[in-house]
């Protein structure tokens, strides 16, 4: 019994602005950002100076590191969360 190969293939993902949908209409997540050691070093160094970045600071840091402002923003959010969790534990 021969089956058609396209029956088992996933439907193509359709990009609609920033919203990505797979064939079933579910949102697809963007792949996880892998930061280089240089980027992590700069981000950690900046976090030690200040835990919160103003918009222009964020834009500048993102441009310097070749990241998007959203990637920098989320990295800082995650780092603050992790920092608070560690502080809570003592």
C-alpha positions as CSV (number, residue, x, y, z in Angstrom):
1,X,0.0,0.0,0.0
2,X,1.5,3.3,-1.1
3,X,0.8,6.5,0.8
4,X,1.3,10.0,-0.4
5,X,4.4,11.6,1.3
6,X,2.7,14.9,1.6
7,X,0.0,13.4,3.9
8,X,2.7,13.0,6.7
9,X,4.3,16.4,6.2
10,X,3.5,19.2,8.5
11,X,1.6,22.1,6.8
12,X,3.8,25.2,6.1
13,X,4.0,27.9,8.7
14,X,2.4,31.2,7.7
15,X,3.9,34.4,8.9
16,X,1.4,37.2,9.5
17,X,3.4,40.2,10.8
18,X,4.8,39.0,14.1
19,X,2.2,36.3,14.6
20,X,3.2,32.9,13.2
21,X,0.6,30.2,12.7
22,X,1.1,26.6,11.8
23,X,-1.4,24.7,9.8
24,X,-3.7,24.1,12.8
25,X,-3.8,27.8,13.7
26,X,-1.6,27.4,16.8
27,X,1.0,30.0,17.5
28,X,4.6,28.9,16.8
29,X,7.2,30.0,19.2
30,X,10.3,31.7,18.0
31,X,13.5,29.6,18.5
32,X,15.3,30.3,21.7
33,X,18.0,32.9,21.5
34,X,21.5,31.6,21.9
35,X,23.7,34.4,23.2
36,X,27.4,34.3,22.5
37,X,29.9,34.4,25.4
38,X,30.8,38.0,24.5
39,X,27.1,39.0,24.5
40,X,26.6,37.3,27.9
41,X,29.7,39.0,29.3
42,X,28.5,42.4,28.3
43,X,24.9,41.8,29.5
44,X,26.1,40.5,32.9
45,X,28.5,43.4,33.2
46,X,25.7,45.9,32.5
47,X,23.4,44.1,34.9
48,X,25.9,44.5,37.7
49,X,25.9,48.3,37.1
50,X,22.1,48.5,36.9
51,X,19.2,46.1,36.9
52,X,17.0,48.3,34.9
53,X,17.8,49.9,31.5
54,X,16.2,53.1,30.2
55,X,14.9,52.9,26.6
56,X,17.9,54.7,25.0
57,X,20.3,52.5,27.0
58,X,18.6,49.4,25.9
59,X,18.6,50.5,22.3
60,X,22.3,51.3,22.5
61,X,23.2,48.0,24.2
62,X,21.2,46.0,21.7
63,X,22.9,47.8,18.8
64,X,26.4,47.2,20.3
65,X,25.7,43.5,20.8
66,X,23.9,42.8,17.6
67,X,20.7,41.9,19.4
68,X,17.1,43.2,19.2
69,X,15.8,45.5,21.9
70,X,13.3,42.8,22.8
71,X,16.1,40.2,23.3
72,X,17.9,42.6,25.7
73,X,14.6,43.5,27.5
74,X,13.7,39.9,28.0
75,X,17.3,38.9,29.1
76,X,17.1,41.6,31.8
77,X,13.6,40.5,32.9
78,X,14.8,36.9,33.2
79,X,18.0,37.9,35.0
80,X,16.1,40.1,37.5
81,X,13.7,37.2,38.2
82,X,16.6,34.8,38.7
83,X,18.4,37.3,40.9
84,X,15.4,37.8,43.1
85,X,14.9,34.1,43.4
86,X,18.5,33.6,44.5
87,X,18.2,36.5,47.0
88,X,15.0,35.0,48.4
89,X,16.8,31.7,49.1
90,X,19.6,33.7,50.9
